[in-house]
Structure formats: structure tokens, C-alpha cells
Amino acid sequence: MSLIGTIFAIVIFVIAYVVFKWLIGEAAAEWAPSMPNAVRVALALLFAIVFSGIGYVRGPLLWSRRSL
Amino acid sequence: MTNIGLYIMASVAIITAGVVVVFVPAEEAKAWAPLLGGLIVAAPSLYSNFQNRAAAKQIENVHEAVNSGSEEALRVKGESERAKGISETIELLKPAIADAVAAERARGEVTAERVAEVTATNLATALAPAPDTPTTALRPERGTP
């Protein structure tokens, strides 16, 4: 497990935590309070799928650039 | 991770999020849903990190194998060159030995000791440095008439 890969995963986690906090978490009432819950959940799922894919693909690119 | 593994992970994330949304009251979920979502999103990058560490280890193993192979190739090349040098030396020795054998045969008796002695003498004579003889004339210094 590389240091840069771990840092990358932590950054991904922090960004996702902040986004989820504003979308479906404690700060959801402050950001677009009139948005329906279904839209919030749909946006959260879309973000989860896209961002986890970015983390899965981009991490190896960072790693391979350092080691290969 | 294969594509099937990625699909399974995405399905688990979607099902988990769906279970959270459907069965957990929104007010309770607000505290820990972002934490769970962050972990789910960061999981693939962590997994690929582990996977690529293993791949990098395999690449290191390949590099080590190539390096050891090149060292072995250099060793074989060195032995080959050494054997070539020995064979060239033997080729050089052959005429000297043949001359020694012919000389001893002319004397009437051929023994290994005498052949060795005569061969060594012949080689020493052949390899002796030539007496110093000036090969180039000295140039006159500039300015001398």
C-alpha cells in the first residue's frame, strides 16, 4: 500500500464526506432546503457511483506514474 | 479487481444507500450517513491501492529476475571469453609444441619433459622483446640551422 495511494483515498473520503453532508447529512437543510429527498438521494447515489469510479481508476494512474 | 468486482461493489453501495434511505429515519441517518457514504466511495480507491501495490511487487520481482538474468548472462559471457582466450593460447602453443616434437624426434627420443622444456625455450625466444632500435629519427629543433 503506497503512501500516495493512501493519501488519495483519504482525500476521496473527505470530499465524499463533505458532499454527502451537504446532500443528505446534517447540512442538507442549509443547502437547497426545498429540494425533494428523492432528488437528494438520487444525486448522492450518482455522486457515489461516479466518484468511486474515479477513485478506482485514477488511483492506479497515480501509482503507476510513480513506480513504472 | 475485475469488472465484475467493481459491479458488485457498486451494487453493494447502491443497496446500502437504498436500505439507509428506506429503513432508517432521515433524522437519525443525517449524523452518520455522510460518514458511511464517504467510506463506501473511498473503498474502491483503497482497494485499487492494495491491488496496485501487489502489481508493483510483481514488477519488482520481474526487474530482479531480469537483473539476475543479465548478471548470469555477463558471467557466461565472461567464461566464454576466458575459454576463447584459452583456446587462442592453445592455438599459439600448437606450432611451438610441434616444433619441439619435431626437434626431439630428430634427436631420436621424444619425452614429455623434453618437449615441454623445448617448447618453453622456443616460446621464450619467440616472445623475447626485440633489442632497442630507434625507429624514428629525432626531429631537429626549431630554429637550428
Backbone of each chain as ProteinMPNN parsed JSONL, in Angstrom:
{"seq_chain_A": "MSLIGTIFAIVIFVIAYVVFKWLIGEAAAEWAPSMPNAVRVALALLFAIVFSGIGYVRGPLLWSRRSL", "coords_chain_A": {"N_chain_A": [[0.856, -1.184, 0.0], [0.718, 2.08, -1.001], [2.004, 5.303, -0.001], [1.108, 7.567, -1.344], [-1.153, 6.556, -2.557], [-2.728, 6.007, -0.324], [-3.062, 8.582, 0.729], [-4.477, 9.661, -1.371], [-6.854, 8.134, -1.23], [-7.787, 8.992, 1.247], [-8.248, 11.675, 0.716], [-10.286, 11.396, -1.176], [-12.202, 10.28, 0.505], [-12.679, 12.403, 2.311], [-13.661, 14.432, 0.636], [-15.967, 13.143, -0.317], [-17.295, 12.823, 2.085], [-17.874, 15.479, 2.816], [-19.485, 16.266, 0.653], [-21.641, 14.467, 0.896], [-22.532, 15.249, 3.376], [-23.604, 17.727, 2.853], [-25.502, 17.037, 1.022], [-27.207, 14.874, 1.984], [-26.862, 14.907, 4.664], [-26.265, 16.462, 7.857], [-26.086, 19.119, 7.118], [-27.893, 19.431, 5.149], [-30.248, 20.857, 5.244], [-29.487, 23.456, 5.055], [-28.543, 23.804, 2.503], [-30.195, 24.236, -0.395], [-33.013, 23.92, 0.647], [-35.523, 23.367, -0.312], [-35.356, 21.239, -1.961], [-36.472, 18.066, -3.062], [-36.405, 14.981, -1.156], [-36.024, 12.658, -2.623], [-34.664, 13.527, -4.883], [-32.323, 14.409, -3.701], [-31.275, 11.979, -2.711], [-30.967, 10.632, -5.105], [-29.05, 12.233, -6.364], [-26.968, 11.855, -4.542], [-26.45, 9.114, -4.845], [-25.66, 9.088, -7.52], [-23.366, 10.676, -7.371], [-21.86, 9.011, -5.665], [-21.446, 6.726, -7.258], [-20.066, 7.784, -9.5], [-17.852, 9.053, -8.3], [-16.627, 7.019, -6.854], [-15.867, 5.431, -8.954], [-14.024, 7.151, -10.177], [-12.088, 7.195, -8.154], [-11.324, 4.541, -8.208], [-10.18, 4.243, -10.728], [-8.423, 6.399, -11.092], [-6.599, 6.25, -8.997], [-4.796, 3.987, -9.516], [-3.533, 5.132, -11.743], [-2.113, 7.266, -10.633], [-0.441, 5.799, -8.977], [0.937, 4.163, -10.822], [2.302, 6.063, -12.266], [4.304, 6.756, -10.576], [5.762, 4.433, -10.115], [6.313, 2.912, -12.396]], "CA_chain_A": [[0.0, 0.0, 0.0], [1.614, 3.218, -1.119], [1.621, 6.498, 0.759], [0.329, 8.476, -2.196], [-2.472, 5.953, -2.737], [-3.479, 6.195, 0.912], [-3.448, 9.994, 0.79], [-5.523, 9.833, -2.382], [-8.098, 7.567, -0.702], [-8.26, 9.87, 2.33], [-8.815, 12.874, 0.062], [-11.576, 10.973, -1.735], [-13.145, 10.121, 1.612], [-13.034, 13.722, 2.859], [-14.537, 15.113, -0.338], [-17.263, 12.463, -0.316], [-17.959, 13.124, 3.359], [-18.402, 16.842, 2.755], [-20.597, 16.303, -0.31], [-22.794, 13.765, 1.482], [-23.042, 16.036, 4.494], [-24.445, 18.795, 2.304], [-26.603, 16.468, 0.236], [-28.167, 14.076, 2.77], [-26.456, 14.911, 6.069], [-26.748, 17.481, 8.798], [-26.138, 20.441, 6.499], [-28.782, 19.388, 3.981], [-31.292, 21.867, 5.372], [-28.931, 24.766, 4.705], [-28.318, 23.875, 1.063], [-31.401, 23.931, -1.171], [-33.971, 23.255, 1.544], [-36.764, 22.948, -0.985], [-35.114, 20.086, -2.854], [-37.082, 16.833, -2.532], [-35.462, 13.969, -0.666], [-35.707, 11.702, -3.69], [-33.619, 14.125, -5.727], [-31.084, 14.395, -2.914], [-30.743, 10.606, -2.686], [-30.511, 10.301, -6.46], [-27.765, 12.934, -6.566], [-25.961, 11.202, -3.701], [-26.094, 7.846, -5.483], [-24.892, 9.399, -8.735], [-22.037, 11.111, -6.933], [-21.137, 7.852, -5.127], [-21.022, 5.851, -8.359], [-19.048, 8.46, -10.321], [-16.632, 9.357, -7.562], [-15.931, 5.76, -6.543], [-15.2, 5.035, -10.209], [-12.818, 7.986, -10.337], [-11.096, 6.707, -7.192], [-10.814, 3.229, -8.623], [-9.377, 4.35, -11.955], [-7.383, 7.42, -11.001], [-5.57, 5.81, -8.051], [-3.739, 3.249, -10.209], [-2.747, 6.01, -12.612], [-1.142, 7.959, -9.772], [0.563, 4.848, -8.515], [1.774, 3.684, -11.917], [3.193, 7.126, -12.711], [5.456, 6.807, -9.684], [6.553, 3.221, -9.972], [6.631, 2.192, -13.634]], "C_chain_A": [[0.895, 1.237, 0.0], [1.093, 4.415, -0.328], [0.729, 7.4, -0.081], [-1.066, 7.913, -2.448], [-3.332, 6.126, -1.503], [-3.957, 7.645, 1.038], [-4.589, 10.267, -0.193], [-6.863, 9.317, -1.868], [-8.66, 8.444, 0.41], [-8.892, 11.137, 1.742], [-10.185, 12.556, -0.528], [-12.625, 10.889, -0.629], [-13.615, 11.485, 2.137], [-13.978, 14.462, 1.922], [-15.933, 14.485, -0.318], [-18.03, 12.766, 0.969], [-18.609, 14.511, 3.315], [-19.609, 16.908, 1.824], [-21.832, 15.627, 0.272], [-23.394, 14.551, 2.648], [-23.971, 17.139, 3.992], [-25.626, 18.24, 1.532], [-27.65, 15.789, 1.125], [-27.873, 14.137, 4.259], [-27.026, 16.069, 6.853], [-26.921, 18.846, 8.139], [-27.088, 20.496, 5.318], [-29.84, 20.488, 4.038], [-30.798, 23.252, 4.957], [-28.789, 24.918, 3.194], [-29.57, 23.378, 0.343], [-32.44, 23.214, -0.318], [-35.239, 22.781, 0.851], [-36.577, 21.731, -1.883], [-35.758, 18.829, -2.249], [-36.023, 15.806, -2.125], [-35.067, 12.978, -1.752], [-34.599, 12.239, -4.601], [-32.284, 14.118, -5.001], [-30.438, 13.005, -2.929], [-30.222, 10.218, -4.069], [-29.161, 10.969, -6.76], [-26.65, 12.269, -5.763], [-25.499, 9.883, -4.325], [-25.241, 8.088, -6.734], [-23.468, 9.825, -8.37], [-21.212, 9.911, -6.438], [-20.604, 6.981, -6.259], [-19.882, 6.499, -9.152], [-17.743, 8.629, -9.547], [-15.879, 8.082, -7.15], [-15.245, 5.227, -7.797], [-13.942, 5.827, -10.46], [-11.719, 7.495, -9.393], [-10.49, 5.383, -7.614], [-9.871, 3.35, -9.814], [-8.189, 5.28, -11.758], [-6.251, 6.993, -10.047], [-4.459, 5.013, -8.711], [-2.903, 4.122, -11.131], [-1.702, 6.773, -11.802], [-0.027, 7.015, -9.366], [1.512, 4.461, -9.646], [2.726, 4.779, -12.385], [4.436, 7.175, -11.832], [6.355, 5.589, -9.817], [6.964, 2.59, -11.291], [7.549, 3.002, -14.52]], "O_chain_A": [[1.724, 1.416, 0.892], [-0.097, 4.517, -0.031], [-0.273, 7.928, 0.401], [-2.04, 8.66, -2.543], [-4.534, 6.366, -1.612], [-5.104, 7.902, 1.404], [-5.531, 10.999, 0.109], [-7.89, 9.972, -2.042], [-9.874, 8.622, 0.506], [-9.93, 11.604, 2.21], [-11.125, 13.341, -0.399], [-13.758, 11.346, -0.78], [-14.805, 11.688, 2.376], [-14.971, 15.046, 2.357], [-16.944, 15.186, -0.303], [-19.248, 12.944, 0.953], [-19.756, 14.683, 3.73], [-20.625, 17.521, 2.151], [-22.941, 16.148, 0.156], [-24.603, 14.522, 2.876], [-24.985, 17.448, 4.617], [-26.65, 18.911, 1.403], [-28.839, 16.093, 1.029], [-28.561, 13.487, 5.047], [-28.106, 16.583, 6.563], [-27.78, 19.633, 8.535], [-27.103, 21.473, 4.57], [-30.276, 20.991, 3.002], [-31.586, 24.11, 4.559], [-28.901, 26.022, 2.663], [-29.945, 22.213, 0.476], [-32.718, 22.034, -0.535], [-35.945, 21.907, 1.354], [-37.532, 21.25, -2.492], [-35.603, 18.565, -1.057], [-34.917, 15.768, -2.664], [-33.928, 12.514, -1.801], [-33.715, 11.496, -5.029], [-31.242, 13.856, -5.601], [-29.232, 12.865, -3.131], [-29.186, 9.566, -4.198], [-28.258, 10.355, -7.329], [-25.525, 12.137, -6.244], [-24.307, 9.575, -4.333], [-24.248, 7.401, -6.975], [-22.497, 9.386, -8.986], [-20.025, 9.797, -6.745], [-19.452, 6.549, -6.227], [-18.87, 5.861, -9.44], [-16.662, 8.376, -10.078], [-14.649, 8.069, -7.104], [-14.167, 4.639, -7.715], [-12.923, 5.287, -10.892], [-10.558, 7.392, -9.788], [-9.303, 5.131, -7.408], [-8.874, 2.633, -9.893], [-7.08, 4.984, -12.203], [-5.089, 7.335, -10.267], [-3.285, 5.318, -8.499], [-1.704, 3.891, -11.29], [-0.554, 6.911, -12.224], [1.154, 7.36, -9.398], [2.729, 4.431, -9.465], [3.828, 4.485, -12.848], [5.503, 7.589, -12.287], [7.57, 5.69, -9.651], [7.899, 1.789, -11.305], [7.919, 2.549, -15.604]]}, "seq_chain_B": "MTNIGLYIMASVAIITAGVVVVFVPAEEAKAWAPLLGGLIVAAPSLYSNFQNRAAAKQIENVHEAVNSGSEEALRVKGESERAKGISETIELLKPAIADAVAAERARGEVTAERVAEVTATNLATALAPAPDTPTTALRPERGTP", "coords_chain_B": {"N_chain_B": [[-8.849, -5.641, -9.393], [-11.592, -7.149, -10.967], [-13.972, -6.308, -13.603], [-16.367, -7.395, -12.827], [-16.073, -7.468, -10.06], [-16.043, -4.742, -9.553], [-18.631, -4.044, -10.319], [-20.035, -5.491, -8.408], [-19.221, -4.175, -6.101], [-20.254, -1.604, -6.588], [-22.96, -2.269, -6.65], [-23.349, -3.12, -4.02], [-22.89, -0.704, -2.719], [-25.032, 0.828, -3.71], [-27.236, -0.684, -2.822], [-26.82, -0.558, -0.07], [-27.073, 2.203, 0.372], [-29.729, 2.466, -0.44], [-31.063, 0.887, 1.482], [-30.463, 2.387, 3.736], [-31.818, 4.754, 3.152], [-34.493, 3.895, 2.938], [-35.16, 2.415, 5.255], [-34.09, 3.645, 7.529], [-34.857, 6.296, 9.652], [-34.834, 9.669, 8.52], [-33.803, 11.705, 10.154], [-32.189, 10.383, 12.002], [-30.365, 9.226, 10.342], [-28.934, 11.324, 9.326], [-26.729, 11.959, 10.811], [-24.763, 9.944, 10.571], [-24.816, 9.071, 7.941], [-23.314, 10.588, 5.97], [-20.736, 9.829, 6.747], [-20.756, 7.027, 6.346], [-21.307, 7.033, 3.603], [-18.99, 8.311, 2.626], [-17.042, 6.41, 3.301], [-17.872, 4.286, 1.694], [-17.519, 5.373, -0.832], [-14.766, 5.833, -0.847], [-13.76, 3.311, -0.691], [-13.249, 1.794, -3.182], [-10.955, 3.127, -4.202], [-9.116, 2.62, -2.178], [-9.04, -0.146, -2.356], [-8.025, -0.498, -4.973], [-5.585, 0.601, -4.522], [-4.337, -1.269, -2.809], [-4.337, -3.377, -4.628], [-2.691, -2.398, -6.658], [-0.352, -2.131, -5.314], [0.338, -4.789, -5.017], [0.667, -5.394, -7.708], [2.834, -3.738, -8.3], [4.736, -4.973, -6.737], [4.989, -7.363, -8.097], [6.1, -6.373, -10.456], [8.532, -5.464, -9.471], [9.622, -7.932, -8.828], [9.898, -8.989, -11.378], [11.778, -7.211, -12.438], [13.944, -7.805, -10.773], [14.372, -10.44, -11.546], [15.108, -10.057, -14.202], [17.438, -8.567, -13.845], [19.053, -10.388, -12.436], [19.177, -12.297, -14.383], [20.591, -10.925, -16.363], [23.009, -10.602, -15.033], [23.789, -13.258, -14.895], [24.03, -13.747, -17.595], [26.179, -12.061, -18.174], [28.139, -13.341, -16.68], [28.304, -15.807, -17.999], [29.135, -14.855, -20.447], [31.626, -13.848, -19.752], [32.932, -16.223, -19.004], [32.884, -17.477, -21.459], [34.493, -15.778, -22.971], [36.846, -16.104, -21.598], [37.318, -18.821, -22.08], [37.644, -18.639, -24.797], [39.996, -17.176, -24.914], [41.721, -19.038, -23.775], [41.628, -21.075, -25.695], [42.718, -19.689, -27.85], [45.282, -19.327, -26.887], [46.107, -21.963, -26.794], [46.103, -22.494, -29.511], [48.207, -20.859, -30.223], [50.216, -22.189, -28.947], [50.39, -24.582, -30.247], [52.047, -24.709, -32.722], [54.564, -24.253, -31.576], [54.799, -26.433, -29.882], [54.684, -28.449, -31.775], [57.024, -27.921, -33.224], [58.862, -28.441, -31.207], [58.415, -31.144, -30.756], [59.14, -32.172, -33.25], [61.85, -31.484, -33.275], [62.805, -32.978, -31.138], [62.21, -35.512, -32.052], [63.931, -35.684, -34.169], [66.232, -35.821, -32.754], [65.994, -38.345, -31.773], [64.69, -39.342, -29.484], [61.606, -38.92, -27.915], [60.284, -37.272, -25.291], [57.917, -36.278, -22.808], [58.774, -34.415, -20.934], [61.037, -33.28, -22.104], [59.92, -32.214, -24.428], [58.264, -30.296, -23.272], [60.199, -28.639, -22.103], [61.642, -27.758, -24.36], [59.609, -26.522, -25.783], [58.959, -24.44, -24.048], [61.37, -23.045, -24.148], [61.45, -22.336, -26.854], [59.166, -20.697, -26.973], [59.921, -18.687, -25.198], [62.042, -17.587, -26.551], [60.742, -16.72, -28.847], [58.975, -14.85, -27.835], [60.573, -12.997, -26.675], [61.534, -9.649, -26.031], [62.353, -7.434, -28.665], [65.621, -6.129, -29.395], [66.45, -2.763, -28.441], [65.866, -0.54, -30.926], [66.257, 2.41, -32.674], [63.46, 3.695, -34.17], [62.436, 5.942, -35.276], [63.712, 8.923, -36.563], [65.18, 11.611, -34.77], [63.649, 14.758, -34.676], [64.995, 17.783, -35.919], [65.539, 20.55, -33.773], [63.459, 23.457, -33.682], [64.523, 26.371, -35.275], [67.174, 25.793, -35.338], [69.911, 25.809, -37.474]], "CA_chain_B": [[-10.259, -6.002, -9.331], [-12.191, -7.294, -12.284], [-15.172, -5.508, -13.778], [-17.437, -7.999, -12.017], [-15.862, -6.99, -8.696], [-16.461, -3.329, -9.489], [-20.096, -4.03, -10.343], [-20.516, -5.968, -7.104], [-19.004, -3.104, -5.121], [-21.239, -0.547, -6.855], [-24.274, -2.767, -6.234], [-23.381, -3.079, -2.555], [-23.039, 0.703, -2.331], [-26.397, 1.277, -4.021], [-28.177, -1.367, -1.922], [-26.637, 0.01, 1.272], [-27.691, 3.533, 0.385], [-31.179, 2.268, -0.504], [-31.516, 0.418, 2.795], [-30.383, 3.536, 4.651], [-32.868, 5.722, 2.822], [-35.827, 3.352, 3.119], [-35.468, 1.87, 6.576], [-33.61, 4.461, 8.63], [-35.452, 7.639, 9.628], [-33.905, 10.646, 7.972], [-33.138, 12.487, 11.194], [-31.116, 9.568, 12.59], [-29.341, 8.937, 9.333], [-28.174, 12.52, 8.961], [-25.462, 12.041, 11.55], [-23.716, 9.016, 10.128], [-24.92, 8.757, 6.519], [-22.145, 11.077, 5.23], [-19.559, 9.001, 7.081], [-20.893, 5.748, 5.63], [-21.142, 7.294, 2.169], [-17.578, 8.571, 2.357], [-16.311, 5.134, 3.341], [-18.237, 3.498, 0.514], [-16.893, 5.974, -2.024], [-13.302, 5.711, -0.781], [-13.363, 1.902, -0.691], [-12.606, 1.34, -4.42], [-9.589, 3.648, -4.353], [-8.271, 1.859, -1.255], [-8.86, -1.494, -2.911], [-7.097, -0.429, -6.113], [-4.269, 0.878, -3.953], [-3.796, -2.57, -2.416], [-4.125, -4.175, -5.832], [-1.542, -1.904, -7.399], [0.848, -2.459, -4.535], [0.69, -6.158, -5.399], [1.188, -5.351, -9.08], [4.177, -3.155, -8.255], [5.632, -6.004, -6.197], [5.269, -8.289, -9.201], [7.022, -5.698, -11.374], [9.856, -5.51, -8.841], [10.133, -9.295, -8.992], [10.328, -9.148, -12.78], [13.034, -6.468, -12.583], [15.004, -8.574, -10.122], [14.674, -11.606, -12.386], [15.849, -9.581, -15.384], [18.783, -8.185, -13.417], [19.834, -11.589, -12.152], [19.421, -12.939, -15.68], [21.672, -10.219, -17.058], [24.255, -10.949, -14.355], [24.144, -14.608, -15.326], [24.498, -13.637, -18.982], [27.531, -11.494, -18.134], [29.055, -14.369, -16.188], [28.504, -16.767, -19.084], [29.944, -14.191, -21.467], [32.993, -13.807, -19.246], [33.506, -17.568, -19.131], [33.077, -17.74, -22.878], [35.676, -15.039, -23.429], [38.015, -16.746, -20.998], [37.571, -20.053, -22.839], [38.17, -18.243, -26.103], [41.394, -16.83, -24.693], [42.487, -20.277, -23.574], [41.762, -21.774, -26.977], [43.684, -18.941, -28.664], [46.611, -19.641, -26.35], [46.451, -23.321, -27.248], [46.438, -22.385, -30.935], [49.555, -20.296, -30.291], [51.183, -23.167, -28.452], [50.475, -25.767, -31.109], [53.263, -24.774, -33.558], [55.764, -24.372, -30.742], [54.879, -27.829, -29.435], [55.013, -29.266, -32.948], [58.459, -27.729, -33.487], [59.629, -29.141, -30.171], [58.3, -32.588, -31.003], [59.958, -32.491, -34.428], [63.269, -31.405, -32.905], [63.136, -34.123, -30.29], [62.163, -36.715, -32.89], [65.179, -35.693, -34.939], [67.307, -36.26, -31.852], [65.846, -39.767, -31.599], [63.831, -39.751, -28.362], [60.611, -37.886, -27.593], [59.69, -37.395, -23.951], [57.042, -35.132, -22.489], [59.533, -33.399, -20.21], [61.892, -32.552, -23.056], [59.04, -31.402, -25.292], [57.846, -29.126, -22.51], [61.332, -27.725, -21.952], [61.959, -27.135, -25.65], [58.515, -25.611, -26.097], [59.119, -23.236, -23.23], [62.511, -22.291, -24.677], [61.046, -21.73, -28.122], [58.248, -19.583, -26.712], [60.653, -17.584, -24.58], [62.815, -16.939, -27.608], [59.85, -16.016, -29.772], [58.294, -13.738, -27.173], [61.545, -12.072, -26.087], [61.457, -8.328, -26.669], [63.419, -7.123, -29.624], [66.55, -5.119, -28.891], [66.021, -1.39, -28.72], [66.405, 0.059, -32.156], [65.493, 3.625, -32.965], [62.624, 3.55, -35.37], [62.171, 7.26, -35.878], [64.799, 9.87, -36.366], [64.804, 12.79, -33.999], [63.473, 15.957, -35.482], [65.822, 18.914, -35.487], [64.774, 21.566, -33.064], [63.149, 24.629, -34.484], [65.45, 27.487, -35.127], [68.553, 25.377, -35.579], [70.207, 25.877, -38.914]], "C_chain_B": [[-10.802, -6.1, -10.753], [-13.406, -6.382, -12.39], [-16.318, -6.054, -12.942], [-17.309, -7.523, -10.568], [-16.308, -5.554, -8.532], [-17.982, -3.223, -9.486], [-20.655, -4.462, -8.99], [-20.374, -4.853, -6.062], [-20.008, -1.964, -5.324], [-22.626, -0.992, -6.415], [-24.407, -2.719, -4.723], [-23.59, -1.647, -2.08], [-24.465, 1.179, -2.555], [-27.409, 0.637, -3.055], [-28.065, -0.801, -0.505], [-27.306, 1.375, 1.38], [-29.214, 3.414, 0.363], [-31.75, 1.821, 0.829], [-31.528, 1.575, 3.797], [-31.554, 4.473, 4.416], [-34.248, 5.188, 3.197], [-36.121, 3.033, 4.59], [-35.007, 2.747, 7.74], [-34.29, 5.826, 8.548], [-34.418, 8.696, 9.275], [-33.137, 11.386, 9.062], [-31.997, 11.7, 11.836], [-29.974, 9.352, 11.603], [-28.466, 10.14, 9.037], [-26.819, 12.571, 9.652], [-24.383, 11.157, 10.923], [-23.812, 8.629, 8.654], [-23.742, 9.333, 5.711], [-20.891, 10.263, 5.49], [-19.59, 7.679, 6.316], [-20.701, 5.952, 4.13], [-19.697, 7.552, 1.794], [-16.753, 7.297, 2.348], [-16.602, 4.303, 2.096], [-17.559, 4.048, -0.74], [-15.379, 5.789, -2.021], [-12.839, 4.261, -0.88], [-12.707, 1.451, -2.007], [-11.186, 1.86, -4.591], [-8.631, 2.938, -3.402], [-7.982, 0.467, -1.812], [-7.863, -1.485, -4.07], [-5.682, -0.119, -5.64], [-3.584, -0.421, -3.517], [-3.412, -3.374, -3.664], [-2.868, -3.72, -6.571], [-0.25, -2.072, -6.63], [1.31, -3.867, -4.901], [1.281, -6.18, -6.809], [2.598, -4.777, -9.111], [5.184, -4.16, -7.704], [5.988, -7.002, -7.291], [6.258, -7.669, -10.187], [8.429, -5.692, -10.798], [10.471, -6.899, -9.006], [10.645, -9.526, -10.409], [11.663, -8.429, -13.004], [14.192, -7.233, -11.959], [15.403, -9.773, -10.977], [15.494, -11.19, -13.607], [17.285, -9.233, -15.001], [19.64, -9.414, -13.147], [20.141, -12.333, -13.447], [20.554, -12.261, -16.433], [23.015, -10.487, -16.391], [24.729, -12.34, -14.785], [24.68, -14.575, -16.761], [25.919, -13.066, -19.023], [28.545, -12.531, -17.669], [29.361, -15.39, -17.287], [29.384, -16.161, -20.172], [31.403, -14.136, -21.031], [33.67, -15.168, -19.365], [33.787, -17.89, -20.592], [34.329, -17.035, -23.392], [36.945, -15.644, -22.855], [38.371, -18.039, -21.742], [38.145, -19.735, -24.219], [39.651, -17.882, -25.987], [42.26, -18.065, -24.512], [42.68, -20.996, -24.896], [42.739, -21.039, -27.903], [45.113, -19.221, -28.196], [47.065, -21.025, -26.812], [46.85, -23.294, -28.721], [47.845, -21.807, -31.116], [50.613, -21.326, -29.909], [51.415, -24.317, -29.434], [51.734, -25.803, -31.975], [54.534, -24.922, -32.74], [55.94, -25.802, -30.259], [55.277, -28.729, -30.595], [56.51, -29.151, -33.297], [59.305, -28.502, -32.482], [59.604, -30.643, -30.389], [59.17, -32.993, -32.187], [61.441, -32.479, -34.082], [63.679, -32.605, -32.075], [63.133, -35.42, -31.085], [63.428, -36.828, -33.718], [66.337, -36.143, -34.061], [67.169, -37.741, -31.526], [64.907, -40.18, -30.49], [62.902, -38.591, -28.007], [60.047, -38.176, -26.215], [58.904, -36.116, -23.661], [57.831, -34.016, -21.807], [60.365, -32.564, -21.181], [61.052, -31.665, -23.983], [58.6, -30.139, -24.567], [58.974, -28.111, -22.382], [61.616, -26.989, -23.255], [60.864, -26.144, -26.057], [58.651, -24.308, -25.331], [60.271, -22.39, -23.751], [62.136, -21.58, -25.973], [60.142, -20.516, -27.907], [58.99, -18.398, -26.12], [61.467, -16.837, -25.629], [61.908, -16.113, -28.522], [59.243, -14.775, -29.144], [59.255, -12.729, -26.577], [61.446, -10.726, -26.788], [62.647, -8.084, -27.565], [64.358, -6.083, -29.016], [66.124, -3.726, -29.33], [66.694, -0.872, -29.974], [65.593, 1.297, -32.438], [64.738, 3.47, -34.267], [62.345, 4.875, -36.038], [63.344, 8.174, -35.581], [64.307, 11.076, -35.596], [64.665, 13.987, -34.927], [64.451, 17.028, -35.014], [64.97, 19.969, -34.816], [64.555, 22.774, -33.958], [64.187, 25.731, -34.232], [66.9, 27.117, -35.356], [68.806, 25.371, -37.083], [70.38, 24.484, -39.509]], "O_chain_B": [[-10.519, -5.266, -11.613], [-13.823, -5.763, -11.411], [-17.135, -5.299, -12.414], [-18.311, -7.212, -9.923], [-16.88, -5.184, -7.507], [-18.556, -2.42, -8.75], [-21.617, -3.882, -8.488], [-21.274, -4.616, -5.256], [-20.547, -1.425, -4.358], [-23.39, -0.195, -5.87], [-25.449, -2.326, -4.198], [-24.367, -1.397, -1.157], [-25.044, 1.851, -1.701], [-28.307, 1.304, -2.541], [-29.07, -0.591, 0.174], [-28.009, 1.665, 2.347], [-29.91, 4.157, 1.053], [-32.794, 2.311, 1.26], [-32.458, 1.727, 4.589], [-32.2, 4.929, 5.359], [-35.082, 5.932, 3.712], [-37.198, 3.345, 5.099], [-35.512, 2.586, 8.852], [-34.298, 6.448, 7.485], [-33.262, 8.613, 9.691], [-31.947, 11.661, 8.905], [-30.96, 12.27, 12.175], [-28.799, 9.303, 11.969], [-27.352, 9.979, 8.538], [-25.872, 13.161, 9.132], [-23.237, 11.576, 10.766], [-22.942, 7.908, 8.166], [-23.212, 8.637, 4.845], [-20.085, 10.031, 4.588], [-18.596, 7.264, 5.721], [-20.029, 5.164, 3.465], [-19.224, 7.071, 0.763], [-15.877, 7.116, 1.503], [-15.702, 3.694, 1.517], [-17.089, 3.295, -1.593], [-14.774, 5.609, -3.078], [-11.661, 4.002, -1.125], [-11.681, 0.773, -1.953], [-10.309, 1.137, -5.065], [-7.48, 2.678, -3.753], [-6.858, -0.031, -1.752], [-6.977, -2.336, -4.151], [-4.704, -0.52, -6.271], [-2.411, -0.648, -3.814], [-2.333, -3.961, -3.746], [-2.083, -4.539, -7.049], [0.826, -2.148, -7.222], [2.503, -4.117, -5.075], [2.257, -6.881, -7.077], [3.456, -5.259, -9.849], [6.335, -4.202, -8.139], [7.136, -7.433, -7.404], [7.148, -8.352, -10.694], [9.405, -5.886, -11.523], [11.663, -7.039, -9.282], [11.676, -10.165, -10.62], [12.559, -8.953, -13.665], [15.28, -7.307, -12.529], [16.583, -10.091, -11.123], [16.442, -11.871, -13.997], [18.228, -9.556, -15.723], [20.796, -9.485, -13.566], [21.211, -12.922, -13.601], [21.378, -12.924, -17.064], [24.039, -10.59, -17.065], [25.919, -12.562, -15.009], [25.64, -15.266, -17.1], [26.757, -13.52, -19.801], [29.661, -12.6, -18.183], [30.509, -15.786, -17.484], [30.248, -16.826, -20.744], [32.308, -14.35, -21.838], [34.828, -15.263, -19.772], [34.805, -18.5, -20.919], [35.119, -17.607, -24.143], [37.981, -15.697, -23.518], [39.54, -18.325, -22.001], [39.003, -20.449, -24.739], [40.456, -18.235, -26.848], [43.379, -18.139, -25.02], [43.776, -21.475, -25.189], [43.492, -21.669, -28.646], [46.033, -19.336, -29.006], [48.225, -21.237, -27.166], [47.793, -23.967, -29.136], [48.58, -22.197, -32.024], [51.722, -21.349, -30.442], [52.478, -24.937, -29.454], [52.436, -26.814, -31.979], [55.466, -25.619, -33.142], [57.052, -26.33, -30.221], [56.086, -29.644, -30.443], [57.167, -30.141, -33.619], [60.308, -29.126, -32.829], [60.615, -31.329, -30.234], [59.852, -34.017, -32.148], [62.2, -33.34, -34.527], [64.749, -33.18, -32.271], [63.94, -36.315, -30.835], [63.94, -37.925, -33.945], [67.293, -36.757, -34.534], [68.127, -38.35, -31.048], [64.364, -41.283, -30.542], [63.334, -37.453, -27.825], [59.408, -39.205, -26.0], [59.19, -35.042, -24.191], [57.599, -32.833, -22.057], [60.403, -31.336, -21.106], [61.418, -30.528, -24.281], [58.561, -29.055, -25.149], [58.769, -26.906, -22.524], [61.805, -25.773, -23.27], [61.146, -25.076, -26.599], [58.484, -23.22, -25.883], [60.174, -21.164, -23.796], [62.446, -20.406, -26.176], [60.303, -19.471, -28.538], [58.734, -17.249, -26.48], [61.567, -15.61, -25.598], [62.234, -14.994, -28.916], [59.019, -13.771, -29.82], [58.826, -11.713, -26.03], [61.292, -10.67, -28.008], [63.778, -8.469, -27.269], [63.933, -5.252, -28.213], [65.542, -3.522, -30.395], [67.919, -0.782, -30.063], [64.363, 1.245, -32.443], [65.306, 3.157, -35.314], [62.051, 4.927, -37.232], [63.886, 8.182, -34.476], [63.165, 11.509, -35.75], [65.466, 14.188, -35.839], [64.698, 17.154, -33.815], [63.843, 20.245, -35.226], [65.344, 23.07, -34.856], [64.64, 25.954, -33.109], [67.755, 27.982, -35.544], [67.946, 24.948, -37.856], [70.633, 24.351, -40.706]]}, "name": "protein", "num_of_chains": 2, "seq": "MSLIGTIFAIVIFVIAYVVFKWLIGEAAAEWAPSMPNAVRVALALLFAIVFSGIGYVRGPLLWSRRSLMTNIGLYIMASVAIITAGVVVVFVPAEEAKAWAPLLGGLIVAAPSLYSNFQNRAAAKQIENVHEAVNSGSEEALRVKGESERAKGISETIELLKPAIADAVAAERARGEVTAERVAEVTATNLATALAPAPDTPTTALRPERGTP"}
